[in-house]
Amino acid sequence: ADKVLVMLLEEWQRRTERNVAQLKALFRAGDMDYDGLLTYDEFLSVVRHADSLRSEREIVRMYREALQLSEDGETIDVESFVAVAREHGLSSWKIDYRISGLAQCSTPPSDATGERYNESMFSMLEGVLSSTEDLDDQIKTLKEKVGPDHEQARRVINQYNFFLQKLKDRDDGDGTWLAYRVLIGEIRASLIRYRGGIKKMVTL
């Protein structure tokens, strides 16, 4: 019985550590100015990616709780983000590596670690990018629908530039993958909201 309990505790610890690591990657995917903090808009984007059904009212409550947990009470750091995310039902959240219709590049090797894992993630991303509609075309469509100076267009462009920089840096596989998924989600939601439609957007 003791051995079974130890095994269960070890498995629980592994799952907790994996969840915390992936929530930290989600945080990095939202930290567009690399200051180690999340603004409300950044917080909103990553929480919506993790749980698209969560209402903005719930997200506002999470944001306020995260502020209370942070060191200065005014900004959200990674530790307060992870604590609030786990408290609000994301304690079992995992990064989704699946892409509808692109099973051949849908998951990194399970035995890859460290630098090899990072490289496998970027290879997977490059495969996805080469198999889907050009992001530039999607952003161009959005700008045509709402105007290049529209707040939503500027936000998506900033996210796009952030993703490109992470893709260029090639030092954060999971964070870059999530930055891509957050970006795609924002483009998709914006085109629907402004009646732009979607051509061959990746199904998230």
Disulfide bonds with the S-S distance in Angstrom:
none
